[in-house]
Structure formats: C-alpha cells, structure tokens
Amino acid sequence: MKNIIITGTSRGIGLELVKKLAAEGHQILAVSRKTNPELTALANVIHISTDLSDTHDLEKVREAIIQRWKHVDILIHNAGAIVNKPFKDLSSEEFEYVYKVNVFGVAALNRLVLPFMPAHSHVVTISSMGGIQGSLKFPGLAAYSSSKGAVITLSELLAEEYKEQGVAFNVLALGAVQTEMLEEAFPGYQAPINPQGMADYIVNFALTGNAYFNGKILQVSSSTP
C-alpha cells in the first residue's frame, strides 16, 4: 500500500481520488482549504486544511509526513484556481492568485515533499488542455490556461533534475470534466465525462504510470474543450 498526498480534495476529482484510493487501502493525506465531511469517515485518510497559496501554511504537510509516514510514494497535484474574465478586466491580484495556487503552490509543495520521496515515487500534476501549446484556447482564461502551461514545463524540468533520484514527474492535461469548477467557469456546459470516471483513470496512472513515463504530458480529452 502507498502513502499518497492529494491536493484539492474538498470536491470534484480530488474528492473522488481520495475515496477510490482509500477504498483500495492506501494511506491518504488530503490537502485542501475546506474539509469535506465524506473524508472524515475514512479511517486511512488524514485531512489537513491548508491554503496552497500560502507557503508558510504548507509546513503543516511537512509536519504530518514526519509524524505519521516518514516517506511519500505518490504526490498528486489536483488543486486548481480559475478566473473566467476578459483580460482587460482581470486584476493583477486575481492573476497572481491563480498563479500562487496553480504554479507557485505546486512548486512549493514539490520542494517540501521531494526529500521524503524514495526511488520509484511518482509526482502527477493535473494540468489542462488549455495549457497545451497549439490547443484551442478560450477567451477569459488568460491566467488559468497560462498557469497550466507553466506547470507542464516545470514538471518536464523536474523530471530531468530528479531522474537520478528515481522520482518520476508526469502531467495529465485534462479536457472538460463535469465538476463544480467547470460549472463556475462555463455555466451550462455539459462535459462528456464525470469526476468519477476521470478519477478512475488518474488512480490507475498515479499507481502505475511511472513505470512507463517520465517527464511526459498525456492529453486526456475526448472533446474540445
């Protein structure tokens, strides 16, 4: 059984990932600002209320690893912030916040967790088709899509830096999934897949993908967007 950290676990794909992996017997550290009551009933799940945009708040994760686990096998960066606004109306504070969660938070958590990751560990970052160069772009997502492109490049670089340590870094660039965040950004849009279905794919990839991939970006989308 694996020790697995998952961010963005209060709802949507993150919540489903925790439930599925916990049901398989893995030990889960669920990281999100809000605690979903569904998680408190799971014996092998620890929830830490953490703001990923606050690097000092992330120290709670380090403390939990030291006290409970000593090592981490899998880190899944699932948390994300999105603002859907025309660029001219997007404030610098909004732009910065999206990057704090989607990019700087990912980098900070990597820096914190990597000392605890042995060989054959796996870091999976959930990105978006909007972050893929040459993919169809949607107006209003300047901060979100550019941040998702940034973590793709970050993961490629870290895969190279940590290959001798044996830690694999891969990215799943998701298409539309019918989550609360999608509904907030695109009210009324109906995605072709639900969070449970996407979570099934991510669970399998997180557990086995590092045997086949490192420094790769897999486009997981059956639609546009």
C-alpha positions in Angstrom: 0.0 0.0 0.0 1.2 3.5 -0.8 1.4 6.8 1.1 -0.3 9.3 -1.2 -0.7 13.1 -0.9 -3.6 14.6 -2.9 -4.4 18.3 -3.1 -7.8 19.9 -3.9 -9.8 17.2 -2.1 -12.9 19.1 -1.0 -14.9 18.3 -4.1 -14.8 17.1 -7.7 -12.0 14.9 -9.0 -9.9 15.3 -5.8 -12.6 14.0 -3.6 -13.2 11.1 -5.9 -9.5 10.3 -5.9 -9.3 10.2 -2.1 -12.4 7.9 -1.9 -11.1 5.5 -4.6 -7.5 5.2 -3.3 -8.6 4.9 0.3 -11.0 2.1 -0.6 -8.0 0.3 -2.1 -6.3 0.5 1.3 -3.8 3.3 0.6 -2.9 5.9 3.2 -4.0 9.3 2.1 -3.0 12.8 3.1 -5.8 15.0 1.8 -4.9 18.7 1.4 -7.5 21.4 0.8 -8.7 24.6 2.4 -12.1 23.0 3.2 -12.9 19.6 4.8 -15.5 17.5 3.0 -17.5 15.5 5.6 -17.2 12.4 3.4 -13.5 12.3 4.2 -13.8 12.3 8.0 -15.4 8.8 7.9 -12.5 7.2 6.2 -10.1 5.6 8.7 -7.0 5.8 6.4 -7.4 9.4 5.4 -5.8 12.4 7.1 -7.1 15.8 6.1 -5.1 19.0 6.5 -6.7 22.3 6.0 -4.1 24.2 4.0 -4.0 27.2 1.7 -1.7 26.3 -1.2 -1.2 29.9 -1.9 0.5 30.4 1.5 3.9 28.7 1.6 4.0 29.0 5.4 0.7 27.1 5.7 2.2 24.3 3.7 4.5 23.5 6.6 1.6 21.5 8.1 2.2 19.0 5.3 5.8 18.5 6.3 4.9 18.0 10.0 2.3 15.4 9.1 4.8 13.4 6.9 7.4 13.4 9.7 4.9 12.5 12.4 3.0 9.8 10.6 4.7 8.4 7.5 8.4 9.2 7.1 8.1 8.8 3.3 5.7 9.6 0.4 5.2 7.3 -2.6 2.8 9.5 -4.7 2.0 13.2 -4.9 -1.0 14.2 -6.9 -1.3 18.0 -7.6 -5.0 18.3 -8.3 -5.9 21.6 -6.7 -6.6 24.5 -9.1 -7.8 28.1 -9.1 -9.7 29.6 -12.1 -11.0 33.0 -13.0 -13.0 33.5 -16.2 -12.8 37.1 -17.1 -11.7 39.2 -20.2 -8.0 40.0 -19.8 -8.8 43.8 -19.7 -11.0 43.1 -16.6 -8.6 40.7 -14.9 -7.0 42.4 -11.9 -3.3 41.8 -11.1 -4.4 40.4 -7.7 -6.6 37.8 -9.5 -3.9 36.9 -11.9 -1.4 36.5 -9.1 -3.7 34.4 -7.0 -4.3 31.9 -9.8 -0.5 31.5 -10.2 0.0 31.2 -6.5 -2.3 28.2 -6.4 -1.6 26.6 -9.8 2.1 27.2 -10.1 3.8 28.5 -7.0 1.8 26.2 -4.8 2.8 23.2 -6.9 6.5 24.2 -6.9 6.5 24.8 -3.1 4.8 21.5 -2.3 7.2 19.7 -4.6 10.1 21.3 -2.8 8.7 20.3 0.6 7.8 16.7 -0.3 10.6 15.6 -2.5 13.1 15.0 0.4 10.6 12.3 1.6 10.2 10.6 -1.8 12.3 7.5 -2.4 13.2 5.9 -5.7 10.2 4.8 -7.8 8.0 7.5 -6.4 5.6 9.4 -8.7 4.6 13.1 -8.9 1.4 13.6 -11.0 0.4 17.1 -11.9 -3.1 17.7 -13.2 -3.0 20.3 -15.9 -5.4 21.3 -18.7 -5.7 21.0 -22.4 -5.8 24.8 -22.2 -2.1 24.7 -21.2 -1.1 22.7 -24.2 0.7 24.7 -26.8 -1.3 24.8 -30.1 -4.5 23.6 -28.5 -7.8 25.5 -28.8 -7.8 28.5 -26.4 -10.8 30.1 -24.8 -11.1 33.8 -24.1 -11.4 34.7 -20.4 -8.9 32.1 -19.2 -5.6 34.0 -19.6 -4.5 33.4 -16.1 -5.8 29.8 -15.8 -4.6 28.4 -19.1 -1.2 30.1 -18.9 -0.6 28.8 -15.4 -1.5 25.3 -16.6 1.1 25.7 -19.3 3.7 26.7 -16.7 3.3 23.6 -14.6 3.8 21.5 -17.7 7.2 23.0 -18.3 8.0 22.8 -14.6 7.3 19.1 -14.5 9.4 18.4 -17.5 12.3 20.2 -15.9 11.9 18.4 -12.6 11.8 15.1 -14.3 15.2 15.8 -15.7 16.6 17.1 -12.4 15.4 14.1 -10.3 15.8 11.2 -12.7 18.9 10.0 -10.9 17.0 10.0 -7.7 14.4 7.8 -9.4 11.4 10.1 -8.9 9.1 10.4 -11.9 7.2 13.5 -12.9 4.3 13.3 -15.3 1.4 15.6 -16.3 -2.2 14.8 -17.2 -3.7 17.5 -19.3 -7.4 17.1 -18.9 -10.2 18.1 -21.2 -13.6 19.1 -19.8 -14.8 17.2 -16.8 -18.2 17.9 -15.2 -17.0 19.4 -12.0 -18.2 22.3 -9.9 -15.2 24.3 -11.1 -16.2 23.8 -14.7 -19.8 24.9 -14.0 -18.4 28.0 -12.3 -16.3 28.9 -15.3 -18.7 27.8 -18.0 -22.2 27.8 -16.7 -24.5 25.3 -18.5 -21.7 23.5 -20.3 -22.1 19.7 -20.3 -18.8 17.8 -20.3 -18.6 14.2 -21.7 -17.1 12.7 -18.5 -17.8 13.0 -14.8 -15.4 13.2 -11.9 -15.8 9.6 -11.0 -14.8 8.4 -14.5 -11.8 10.7 -14.7 -10.7 9.7 -11.2 -10.6 6.1 -12.3 -8.1 7.0 -15.0 -6.0 9.1 -12.7 -5.8 6.5 -10.0 -4.5 3.9 -12.4 -2.0 6.3 -13.9 -0.7 7.5 -10.5 -0.2 4.0 -9.3 1.4 2.5 -12.5 2.3 5.3 -14.9 5.8 6.0 -13.6 6.8 2.5 -14.8 6.2 3.7 -18.4 6.5 7.5 -18.4 8.7 10.3 -17.0 8.7 13.9 -18.0 5.7 13.3 -20.2 2.4 15.2 -20.8 -0.5 13.0 -21.6 -3.6 14.6 -23.2 -6.6 13.1 -21.5 -9.5 14.5 -23.5 -12.3 13.1 -25.7 -13.7 16.5 -26.6 -12.9 20.2 -27.3 -12.7 21.7 -24.8 
